[in-house]
Each structure stands twice: as C-alpha cells, then as structure tokens.
Amino acid sequence: MIEKNNKHIILLFVIIVLFLNGCSKNSLNSESDDVVVKDDIFVNDLIISRNDNKVTLISINDEVLNEFDNINPILANGLIAVKIKGAWGYANKQGEVVISPGYMDGSPFLGKIAAVKIKDKFGFIDLKGNLIVEPQYEGVAGYNEGLWTVGKNGLIGFIDESGNEVIQCQFAIPNDIYSPVYKFTDGLAAVYIDGGYALIDKKGNIVSEDIVDSFVVGRKLSNDGMIKFMKDDRYGFINAKDGKTAIQALYDYAEDFSNGLSCVELEGKWGCINKEGNYVIEPVYDYIGGLSEGVAYVMIDEKYGFVDKSGKIIIEPIYDDVAYGFSDGLACVKKDGKFGVIDKEGKFVIQPIYESNITFSDGMGMFFENDKVGFIDTQGNIIVKPELDPKYVRPFSNGYAYSKIEDVWHRINKKGEIVTTYGDESVDMDVNKSYTSFMASMREFYDNDLDLVFGYDGYAIFYDSDAGYNAGIISRDGEIIIEPKYGVLERIIDNDVLDKILKLQW
C-alpha cells in the first residue's frame, strides 16, 4: 500500500510485531485443514526484550547478547536491523553490529539487499553494507518475487535484487491507498492506470485485456490461478497465467476459485462455475457455499441440504442452518433449533442436542451447554463435560487443549486428563511449526483480564500477574526457564522461513 501525500510516497514496511506477552494425572470427567507446514517461523534461540526504553537481544538461555535503541524483529539473510544512538544499522544473530548505523531508516534484507534512508531519500545496500543504489526514491513499498516496489516523482516502478530499475517509475498512485497494487504474485502485479487497474508482467508490459474498476484480493492476487475483478459492480475473473479475461464480469457476486470451481450469484440465484465460465451447478439455489471434499451446501426455501460437484442433491434440504461445510467427512448442521454433526450420508454421528455449533480442531469438537464449554470426539463421545468457562479455554492443537480451572491453567489430553498444571499464568503452547495455527492464534480474541501468551517449540513466553506483569519463559512441562523479569518479550521472525511457508500455503 502506498499513500500519496504532495506527490511523495510514504515508506510502509510490513513489520509483524509479536507481543509474546503455554504433573499430576487428574481427570476432568467423572469416569476417570489447510496444509500444515512443518517449519518454525520464529528464530529458535533469540528473543527481544523491551524494558525501560531499552531493547535487548537475548538468547533462550537468558544471555544478554547486545543492547540497542530499537530492533526490527525480522531476521532476513542472517541480519537484523537495529537502531543505535538514533541511527539504523544491522547486526548478526550473535548481536554483533556488522553494518555500522548511519541510516534514518532501514528495511530487512529481502532478496539480499535492504532499503535504507539517507537524508530524505531511499537507496539500497548489499549484505556488506555497500551502497549499490544511490538514494533517489521517495518511498519503498515492499518486496516480492525478486522485485522491490519503489516510488520516484510520485510514480511507481520496480527494481531487482541487483538494484537495477527493471520497470521504470511510470505508474500512478491510486486514490484508494488500500488497493492491492504493486506486489508481484505469480509473475503479475496490479497497477493503477487510466483511472482503473491493469496487470503487468515483470518486464512492465500490460498483459490484461481491459482496464477494470478493482481487483478483489484476499491473501494474494490470484487464487487457484484465477484473479477476481470488478467492473460496473459485477464480478469476473482473469486467468493468472496470461492475464486474459477468462470470465466476463457478469455476476452479482463471486467467491474465489478453489479446486477449479467458484460459487457465483446471478439475479438472486446461486450456482457454481468452472474456469471456462460454464455452470457445473446451475444457478437455481437461494444460496450455495462451503464447497469442500466434493460437496457444497445449498439453501432451498430457507432449508439447507447438500449437493455434489455435479449439482445432484445427496442430502435433502431439511436443516435449519449449516455451521460449516464438510471437513474430514463431517459437517455441523442445525435442526429443530439444535446443532449436531452429520456424515456424508446425512446420518447424525452427533445428535442435534447442542445449543451452539460444534467446532472441531485437531479431531476434537468444542461445544456449549448452559454457557459452559466441553469437548466431544468425532464419534460423539463426550471427552470433557461442559463445565469449563469459555473465556478460559483454548481448543485442541497438536494433541492438547488448555483451560483455566479454579484460577489454575491446565493442559488437557484427548482422554480428558490433566497432564500439566501451570499455575495462574495464561498458557498457549501450540503455536508451533504451523503457519495456519499461528495465524489462527493471532486472530484469537483474548479478554482484557487474561495474560497474553504465544507458544512455540515446547516452551512459551508468558506474563505473570504476580510479578508485576513481567514476562518470562515456561516449558511445556511447566518448568520456568527464564523467570518473569522482562517488561515485554518478542520472538524474532525468520523471514526466509516465513517466505517459504507463504509460498507453500498460499
């Protein structure tokens, strides 16, 4: 995103700042996804401490490596941007300053070069600190697929990892600063031109056939090889391979493509189209969605049922609502005012007796009863009775859930047994080696009275209310590794690993 201000472009580096503020055997009962990517997005042995206007780089062994005015928590190509006496430079993982501070601002080393601000302009340096691009740009707005987005004289262009301006600064800045522009995905980038948007390739050639009103972008420009756009308040699609319009802007609404299909709305009726724009499910339904595992749910006369990819009804529309589509062969539906779970034959594997939908995670369902939370397995067996306070429950991940019971946090296994007791600190241990789980936890709502914690690799950073809300490190087994003595602790993100995960995941 780039903001126009007196024809100057404001630098906007996307920096993920994480305030990583998770053995007795007891029973909690009376009877005794997306692709998971196995990479750790964090730097395993480094932590940032922010305390009394001092920023310290420390090891997991509580060894102080160096102190700085500030640290950008992104490690890229082995270097971290650090601020010393008001100027930015770069340090290695050992905390040693290897590029002397002399810049007003500095980005992470993406693609083996970094953008640095000298006086009022940006240039680029290499990993040895050599200035390879003289300061001439008013702003830099990110890096992707080997190209940096730069701004000069109020126009946008791109430079490569050697500092060559491979696409001259020639594209205008849109009035809508939140528009998805100037970032290459699958070899294409959206640019603002002639009052609308077009697609360019990495040579700067316009490859799209038409100027459109906007591109509708979620995580990235294209999904399943198709780019969604709007023109005259209608939705259509462009093929990401060649930039050609594959499906004209005909629809009142269109979902992103997934597994070769998109659910679309036309004149109040819903159906599904393929990448050629042909209907595989005719637009005869009041709604269609949740397409997964070859099945979608549909609404007919305010009742829900399920159809296969050809549009054949496989489960009659007899349900009041559908909480979500099929996952692992199960779907949560509402009937006669209560929620249950059905299989693909429409048989209830969990009877509709629950007051809210049952949300599965790691093969365990979380359900509500009388405003309390319990856990149930996919066969309908109640593993943990609904006696838990929903404000203090974390869903199952990697085999465990967490709950606060009588002011004490516990780790619970899939038998409903307490396997670890932590005390009164909030614990989330399972944000590890899974970008999906990481993002889900980042989005999770935490009540103001909870201590915020993010876990990783068998230990977690926690805030202890009994120690002035200072932060420390606790192991999965409840052992204190570093006493809570720091004001704020943050993890350092390994950008190289994160980039790999984003490519695999998105």
C-alpha positions as CSV (number, residue, x, y, z in Angstrom):
1,M,0.0,0.0,0.0
2,I,1.3,3.4,-0.9
3,E,-0.1,6.7,0.2
4,K,0.1,9.9,-1.9
5,N,1.0,13.0,0.0
6,N,2.2,16.0,-2.0
7,K,3.4,13.5,-4.6
8,H,5.6,11.9,-2.0
9,I,5.3,8.2,-1.2
10,I,5.4,7.2,2.4
11,L,7.5,4.2,3.3
12,L,5.4,1.4,4.5
13,F,7.3,-1.7,5.5
14,V,5.1,-4.6,6.7
15,I,6.6,-5.5,10.1
16,I,5.0,-8.2,12.1
17,V,5.4,-7.3,15.7
18,L,4.5,-10.1,18.1
19,F,4.0,-9.2,21.8
20,L,4.6,-12.7,23.1
21,N,3.2,-11.5,26.2
22,G,1.7,-22.3,27.2
23,C,2.4,-33.4,36.7
24,S,-0.3,-34.7,38.2
25,K,-2.8,-37.0,36.4
26,N,-6.3,-35.8,37.1
27,S,-9.5,-36.4,35.2
28,L,-11.9,-33.8,34.1
29,N,-14.7,-36.3,33.7
30,S,-16.2,-38.5,36.4
31,E,-15.1,-41.7,34.8
32,S,-11.5,-41.4,35.0
33,D,-7.2,-28.0,7.5
34,D,-5.4,-26.3,5.5
35,V,-2.0,-27.7,4.9
36,V,0.2,-27.8,8.0
37,V,3.7,-26.7,7.1
38,K,6.4,-28.2,9.3
39,D,8.6,-25.1,9.6
40,D,9.2,-22.8,12.5
41,I,8.6,-19.2,11.5
42,F,10.5,-18.0,14.5
43,V,14.2,-17.8,15.2
44,N,14.6,-20.6,17.7
45,D,17.3,-19.2,20.0
46,L,16.8,-15.4,20.0
47,I,14.3,-13.2,21.9
48,I,13.9,-9.4,22.1
49,S,13.3,-7.8,25.5
50,R,11.8,-4.3,25.7
51,N,12.3,-2.9,29.1
52,D,12.5,0.7,30.4
53,N,13.2,2.2,26.9
54,K,16.0,-0.3,26.4
55,V,15.8,-3.1,23.8
56,T,17.9,-6.1,24.4
57,L,18.7,-9.1,22.2
58,I,18.9,-12.2,24.5
59,S,19.3,-15.9,24.0
60,I,16.9,-18.6,25.2
61,N,19.4,-19.2,27.9
62,D,18.9,-15.7,29.2
63,E,22.3,-14.5,27.9
64,V,22.4,-10.8,27.0
65,L,23.9,-10.5,23.5
66,N,23.6,-6.8,23.0
67,E,21.5,-3.7,23.8
68,F,20.0,-1.3,21.2
69,D,17.7,1.6,21.0
70,N,15.4,-0.5,18.8
71,I,15.2,-3.7,16.9
72,N,13.2,-4.7,13.8
73,P,12.0,-8.2,14.7
74,I,12.6,-9.7,11.3
75,L,15.7,-11.8,10.6
76,A,16.5,-11.9,6.8
77,N,19.7,-13.3,5.3
78,G,21.1,-13.6,8.8
79,L,20.8,-9.9,9.6
80,I,18.6,-7.8,11.8
81,A,18.0,-4.1,11.5
82,V,19.0,-2.3,14.8
83,K,18.9,1.3,16.0
84,I,21.9,2.7,17.9
85,K,22.0,6.3,19.1
86,G,19.3,7.4,16.7
87,A,20.6,5.7,13.5
88,W,19.9,2.3,12.0
89,G,22.4,-0.4,11.1
90,Y,22.5,-4.2,11.1
91,A,23.5,-6.9,13.5
92,N,24.0,-10.6,13.1
93,K,22.4,-13.4,15.2
94,Q,25.1,-13.0,17.8
95,G,24.2,-9.4,18.3
96,E,27.4,-8.1,16.7
97,V,27.0,-5.0,14.6
98,V,28.2,-5.8,11.2
99,I,26.9,-2.8,9.2
100,S,27.5,0.5,11.1
101,P,24.5,2.6,12.0
102,G,24.2,5.5,9.7
103,Y,20.7,5.5,8.2
104,M,17.5,7.3,9.2
105,D,15.6,4.0,8.4
106,G,16.3,0.5,7.3
107,S,14.3,-2.4,6.0
108,P,15.1,-6.1,6.4
109,F,17.5,-7.7,3.9
110,L,15.0,-9.1,1.5
111,G,16.5,-10.6,-1.7
112,K,20.0,-9.9,-0.3
113,I,19.5,-6.1,-0.4
114,A,17.9,-3.6,2.0
115,A,16.3,-0.3,1.6
116,V,17.9,2.5,3.7
117,K,17.0,6.1,4.1
118,I,19.7,8.7,3.7
119,K,18.5,12.2,4.4
120,D,15.1,12.3,2.8
121,K,15.6,9.6,0.0
122,F,15.9,5.9,-0.1
123,G,18.7,3.8,-1.7
124,F,19.8,0.2,-1.3
125,I,22.8,-1.5,0.3
126,D,24.1,-5.1,-0.1
127,L,24.9,-7.5,2.7
128,K,28.3,-6.0,3.2
129,G,26.9,-2.5,3.6
130,N,28.0,-1.2,0.2
131,L,25.6,1.4,-1.3
132,I,24.6,-0.2,-4.6
133,V,21.7,2.2,-5.4
134,E,22.1,5.9,-4.7
135,P,19.3,7.4,-2.5
136,Q,16.8,8.7,-5.1
137,Y,13.4,7.2,-4.1
138,E,10.8,8.9,-2.0
139,G,9.5,5.6,-0.8
140,V,9.7,1.8,-0.9
141,A,6.6,-0.3,-0.5
142,G,7.7,-3.9,-0.2
143,Y,9.4,-6.8,-1.9
144,N,8.0,-9.9,-3.6
145,E,9.1,-12.4,-6.2
146,G,12.5,-10.8,-6.6
147,L,11.4,-7.2,-7.2
148,W,11.2,-4.2,-4.9
149,T,8.4,-1.6,-5.4
150,V,9.9,1.9,-5.4
151,G,8.4,5.4,-5.8
152,K,10.0,8.4,-7.5
153,N,8.5,11.7,-8.6
154,G,5.1,10.4,-7.5
155,L,5.2,7.4,-9.8
156,I,5.8,3.7,-9.1
157,G,8.4,1.3,-10.6
158,F,10.4,-1.8,-9.6
159,I,14.0,-2.7,-9.1
160,D,15.6,-6.1,-9.0
161,E,17.9,-7.7,-6.4
162,S,20.9,-6.1,-8.1
163,G,19.5,-2.7,-7.8
164,N,18.5,-2.3,-11.4
165,E,15.3,-0.4,-12.2
166,V,13.9,-3.1,-14.4
167,I,10.5,-1.4,-14.6
168,Q,10.7,2.4,-14.7
169,C,8.7,4.6,-12.3
170,Q,5.7,5.2,-14.5
171,F,2.6,4.0,-12.8
172,A,0.3,6.3,-10.9
173,I,-0.7,6.1,-7.3
174,P,-4.4,5.2,-6.8
175,N,-6.7,7.4,-4.8
176,D,-7.7,4.3,-2.7
177,I,-4.5,3.6,-0.8
178,Y,-5.8,0.2,0.3
179,S,-6.0,-1.1,-3.2
180,P,-4.0,-4.3,-3.9
181,V,-1.3,-2.9,-6.1
182,Y,2.4,-3.0,-6.8
183,K,3.2,-6.5,-5.5
184,F,4.1,-9.3,-7.9
185,T,2.3,-12.6,-7.5
186,D,2.7,-15.5,-9.9
187,G,4.6,-13.1,-12.2
188,L,1.9,-10.5,-12.3
189,A,1.3,-7.2,-10.5
190,A,-1.7,-4.9,-10.4
191,V,-1.1,-1.3,-11.3
192,Y,-3.2,1.8,-11.4
193,I,-3.5,3.4,-14.9
194,D,-6.1,5.5,-16.8
195,G,-8.4,5.7,-13.8
196,G,-8.6,1.9,-13.3
197,Y,-6.4,-1.2,-12.8
198,A,-4.4,-3.4,-15.1
199,L,-2.0,-6.2,-14.9
200,I,1.7,-6.0,-15.8
201,D,4.4,-8.7,-16.2
202,K,7.9,-8.5,-14.9
203,K,9.0,-6.5,-18.0
204,G,6.4,-3.9,-17.3
205,N,4.2,-4.9,-20.2
206,I,0.5,-4.5,-19.7
207,V,-0.9,-8.1,-20.2
208,S,-4.6,-7.7,-19.2
209,E,-7.1,-7.1,-21.9
210,D,-9.2,-4.5,-20.1
211,I,-9.0,-1.7,-17.5
212,V,-11.1,-2.9,-14.5
213,D,-12.6,-1.0,-11.6
214,S,-10.7,-3.0,-9.0
215,F,-9.1,-6.4,-8.2
216,V,-10.7,-8.2,-5.3
217,V,-7.8,-9.6,-3.4
218,G,-7.6,-11.6,-0.2
219,R,-4.3,-13.3,0.7
220,K,-2.8,-12.8,-2.7
221,L,-3.7,-11.5,-6.2
222,S,-4.7,-14.9,-7.6
223,N,-6.5,-17.9,-6.1
224,D,-6.4,-21.3,-7.9
225,G,-4.8,-19.5,-10.9
226,M,-7.7,-17.0,-11.2
227,I,-7.8,-13.3,-10.4
228,K,-11.1,-11.9,-9.3
229,F,-12.0,-8.4,-10.5
230,M,-15.0,-6.0,-10.5
231,K,-16.3,-3.8,-13.4
232,D,-19.5,-1.9,-13.3
233,D,-20.4,-3.5,-10.0
234,R,-20.1,-7.0,-11.4
235,Y,-17.6,-9.8,-10.8
236,G,-15.4,-11.6,-13.3
237,F,-12.1,-13.5,-13.5
238,I,-8.8,-13.1,-15.2
239,N,-6.5,-16.1,-15.9
240,A,-3.3,-15.5,-13.9
241,K,-1.2,-17.4,-16.5
242,D,-1.6,-15.0,-19.3
243,G,-3.6,-12.0,-17.9
244,K,-6.5,-12.6,-20.3
245,T,-10.1,-12.3,-19.2
246,A,-11.4,-15.8,-18.7
247,I,-14.8,-15.0,-17.3
248,Q,-16.6,-11.7,-18.1
249,A,-17.9,-9.5,-15.3
250,L,-21.4,-10.9,-15.2
251,Y,-22.1,-11.9,-11.6
252,D,-23.7,-10.1,-8.7
253,Y,-21.1,-11.8,-6.5
254,A,-18.5,-14.5,-6.9
255,E,-16.4,-16.5,-4.4
256,D,-12.7,-17.1,-5.0
257,F,-11.9,-20.2,-7.1
258,S,-11.0,-23.3,-5.2
259,N,-10.3,-26.7,-6.7
260,G,-11.4,-25.4,-10.1
261,L,-14.8,-24.0,-9.1
262,S,-16.3,-20.8,-7.9
263,C,-19.7,-20.2,-6.3
264,V,-21.5,-17.3,-8.0
265,E,-24.7,-15.3,-7.6
266,L,-26.7,-14.1,-10.6
267,E,-30.1,-12.4,-10.3
268,G,-30.6,-13.7,-6.8
269,K,-29.8,-17.4,-7.5
270,W,-26.6,-19.3,-6.8
271,G,-24.6,-21.9,-8.7
272,C,-21.0,-23.0,-9.4
273,I,-18.9,-22.3,-12.5
274,N,-15.7,-23.8,-13.7
275,K,-12.6,-21.9,-15.1
276,E,-14.2,-21.7,-18.5
277,G,-17.2,-19.9,-17.0
278,N,-19.5,-22.9,-17.6
279,Y,-22.0,-23.9,-15.0
280,V,-21.3,-27.2,-13.3
281,I,-24.1,-26.5,-10.8
282,E,-26.9,-24.5,-12.3
283,P,-27.9,-21.2,-10.6
284,V,-31.2,-22.5,-9.1
285,Y,-30.4,-22.2,-5.4
286,D,-31.1,-19.5,-2.9
287,Y,-27.5,-19.9,-1.7
288,I,-24.6,-22.2,-2.2
289,G,-21.4,-22.4,-0.3
290,G,-18.9,-24.4,1.8
291,L,-17.6,-26.3,-1.2
292,S,-15.2,-28.8,0.1
293,E,-14.5,-32.5,-0.2
294,G,-16.6,-32.5,-3.4
295,V,-19.7,-31.4,-1.6
296,A,-21.4,-28.0,-1.2
297,Y,-24.3,-26.9,1.0
298,V,-27.3,-25.3,-0.7
299,M,-30.4,-23.4,0.6
300,I,-33.8,-24.1,-0.9
301,D,-36.9,-22.4,0.6
302,E,-34.9,-21.4,3.7
303,K,-33.8,-25.1,4.3
304,Y,-30.3,-26.4,3.8
305,G,-29.1,-29.6,2.1
306,F,-26.0,-30.8,0.3
307,V,-25.1,-31.3,-3.4
308,D,-22.2,-33.0,-5.1
309,K,-20.0,-31.2,-7.7
310,S,-22.5,-32.0,-10.5
311,G,-25.3,-30.4,-8.6
312,K,-27.0,-33.6,-7.6
313,I,-28.7,-33.4,-4.2
314,I,-27.1,-36.0,-2.0
315,I,-28.6,-34.9,1.3
316,E,-32.1,-33.5,1.2
317,P,-32.6,-29.8,2.4
318,I,-34.1,-30.5,5.8
319,Y,-31.8,-28.5,8.0
320,D,-32.4,-25.1,9.5
321,D,-28.8,-24.0,9.1
322,V,-25.3,-25.2,8.3
323,A,-22.4,-24.1,10.5
324,Y,-19.7,-25.1,8.0
325,G,-19.2,-27.4,5.1
326,F,-17.7,-30.9,5.2
327,S,-14.3,-31.5,6.7
328,D,-12.9,-34.9,7.4
329,G,-16.3,-36.3,6.2
330,L,-18.3,-34.4,8.8
331,A,-20.5,-31.2,8.7
332,C,-22.2,-29.4,11.6
333,V,-25.9,-28.6,10.9
334,K,-28.9,-27.2,12.8
335,K,-32.2,-29.0,13.1
336,D,-35.2,-28.1,15.2
337,G,-33.2,-25.4,16.9
338,K,-30.3,-27.6,18.0
339,F,-26.9,-28.4,16.5
340,G,-25.4,-31.8,15.6
341,V,-22.9,-33.3,13.2
342,I,-23.7,-35.5,10.2
343,D,-21.7,-37.7,7.8
344,K,-21.9,-37.6,4.0
345,E,-24.9,-39.9,4.1
346,G,-26.8,-37.4,6.2
347,K,-26.7,-39.6,9.3
348,F,-26.2,-37.9,12.6
349,V,-22.9,-39.0,14.2
350,I,-23.5,-36.4,16.9
351,Q,-27.2,-36.0,17.7
352,P,-28.7,-32.4,17.4
353,I,-29.0,-31.7,21.0
354,Y,-26.5,-28.8,21.5
355,E,-27.3,-25.2,21.8
356,S,-24.5,-23.9,19.6
357,N,-22.4,-25.3,16.7
358,I,-19.7,-27.8,17.4
359,T,-16.3,-26.5,16.2
360,F,-13.7,-29.2,15.5
361,S,-10.0,-28.7,15.9
362,D,-7.4,-31.5,15.9
363,G,-10.2,-34.1,15.8
364,M,-11.9,-32.7,18.9
365,G,-15.1,-30.7,18.9
366,M,-15.8,-27.8,21.3
367,F,-19.4,-27.4,22.2
368,F,-21.6,-25.2,24.5
369,E,-24.2,-26.2,27.1
370,N,-25.7,-23.8,29.6
371,D,-23.0,-21.3,28.7
372,K,-20.2,-23.7,29.6
373,V,-17.8,-25.5,27.2
374,G,-17.0,-29.1,26.8
375,F,-15.1,-31.3,24.3
376,I,-16.5,-34.2,22.2
377,D,-14.8,-36.6,19.7
378,T,-15.9,-37.3,16.2
379,Q,-17.9,-40.4,17.3
380,G,-20.0,-38.3,19.6
381,N,-18.3,-39.3,22.9
382,I,-18.1,-36.5,25.4
383,I,-14.5,-36.4,26.5
384,V,-14.7,-33.3,28.7
385,K,-18.0,-32.4,30.3
386,P,-19.4,-28.9,29.5
387,E,-18.2,-27.4,32.8
388,L,-15.4,-25.1,31.5
389,D,-15.6,-21.3,31.4
390,P,-15.5,-20.4,27.7
391,K,-13.3,-17.3,28.4
392,Y,-10.6,-19.6,29.6
393,V,-10.5,-22.4,27.1
394,R,-8.1,-22.9,24.2
395,P,-9.1,-25.5,21.5
396,F,-7.1,-28.7,20.8
397,S,-4.0,-28.4,18.8
398,N,-1.2,-31.0,18.5
399,G,-3.0,-33.3,20.9
400,Y,-3.8,-30.9,23.7
401,A,-6.2,-28.2,24.9
402,Y,-5.7,-25.6,27.6
403,S,-8.2,-24.4,30.2
404,K,-8.2,-22.4,33.4
405,I,-10.0,-24.2,36.2
406,E,-10.3,-22.7,39.7
407,D,-7.7,-20.0,38.7
408,V,-5.2,-22.6,37.6
409,W,-4.2,-23.3,34.0
410,H,-4.0,-26.9,32.8
411,R,-3.0,-28.8,29.7
412,I,-5.6,-31.5,28.8
413,N,-5.0,-34.5,26.6
414,K,-7.6,-36.2,24.3
415,K,-8.7,-38.5,27.1
416,G,-9.8,-35.5,29.1
417,E,-7.0,-35.9,31.5
418,I,-5.0,-33.0,33.0
419,V,-1.4,-33.8,32.2
420,T,0.3,-30.5,33.2
421,T,-0.6,-27.8,35.7
422,Y,0.9,-24.3,35.1
423,G,-0.4,-22.0,37.8
424,D,-2.3,-18.8,37.2
425,E,-0.4,-17.8,34.0
426,S,-2.3,-17.9,30.7
427,V,-0.8,-20.6,28.5
428,D,-1.0,-21.3,24.8
429,M,1.7,-23.8,24.0
430,D,0.8,-24.9,20.5
431,V,1.6,-22.1,18.1
432,N,4.5,-24.1,16.7
433,K,5.7,-25.1,13.3
434,S,2.3,-24.4,11.7
435,Y,1.6,-21.2,9.9
436,T,-2.1,-22.0,9.9
437,S,-2.2,-22.4,13.7
438,F,0.0,-19.3,14.1
439,M,-2.5,-17.1,12.1
440,A,-5.5,-18.6,13.9
441,S,-4.0,-17.8,17.3
442,M,-3.0,-14.3,16.2
443,R,-6.7,-13.7,15.3
444,E,-8.0,-15.2,18.6
445,F,-9.7,-12.9,20.9
446,Y,-8.3,-12.6,24.4
447,D,-10.2,-11.0,27.2
448,N,-8.6,-8.0,28.9
449,D,-8.1,-9.8,32.1
450,L,-6.0,-12.6,30.6
451,D,-2.3,-12.6,30.3
452,L,-1.4,-12.8,26.6
453,V,0.8,-15.7,25.6
454,F,2.1,-17.2,22.4
455,G,3.8,-20.6,22.4
456,Y,6.3,-22.3,20.3
457,D,8.7,-25.3,20.2
458,G,7.7,-26.7,23.6
459,Y,8.0,-23.5,25.6
460,A,6.2,-20.2,25.7
461,I,6.6,-16.6,26.7
462,F,4.2,-15.6,29.4
463,Y,3.2,-12.6,31.5
464,D,2.9,-13.2,35.2
465,S,0.4,-11.1,37.1
466,D,2.0,-11.9,40.4
467,A,5.3,-10.5,39.1
468,G,4.1,-7.1,38.0
469,Y,3.0,-8.5,34.7
470,N,6.6,-9.1,33.7
471,A,7.4,-11.7,31.1
472,G,9.3,-14.9,31.3
473,I,9.6,-18.3,29.6
474,I,7.9,-21.5,30.6
475,S,8.3,-25.1,29.2
476,R,5.6,-27.3,28.1
477,D,6.0,-29.3,31.3
478,G,5.5,-26.2,33.4
479,E,9.2,-25.6,34.2
480,I,10.2,-21.9,34.4
481,I,13.2,-21.5,32.0
482,I,13.5,-17.7,32.5
483,E,11.9,-16.0,35.5
484,P,9.3,-13.3,34.7
485,K,11.5,-10.2,34.9
486,Y,11.2,-8.6,31.5
487,G,8.7,-5.9,30.5
488,V,7.9,-7.2,27.1
489,L,9.3,-10.2,25.2
490,E,9.0,-10.7,21.5
491,R,10.0,-13.5,19.1
492,I,12.2,-12.7,16.1
493,I,10.6,-13.9,12.8
494,D,12.8,-15.8,10.3
495,N,11.7,-14.1,7.1
496,D,13.4,-16.7,4.9
497,V,11.3,-19.5,6.5
498,L,8.1,-17.3,6.5
499,D,8.6,-16.6,2.8
500,K,8.9,-20.3,2.1
501,I,5.7,-21.1,4.1
502,L,3.7,-18.3,2.4
503,K,4.6,-19.8,-1.0
504,L,3.6,-23.3,0.1
505,Q,0.5,-22.2,1.9
506,W,-0.9,-19.5,-0.3
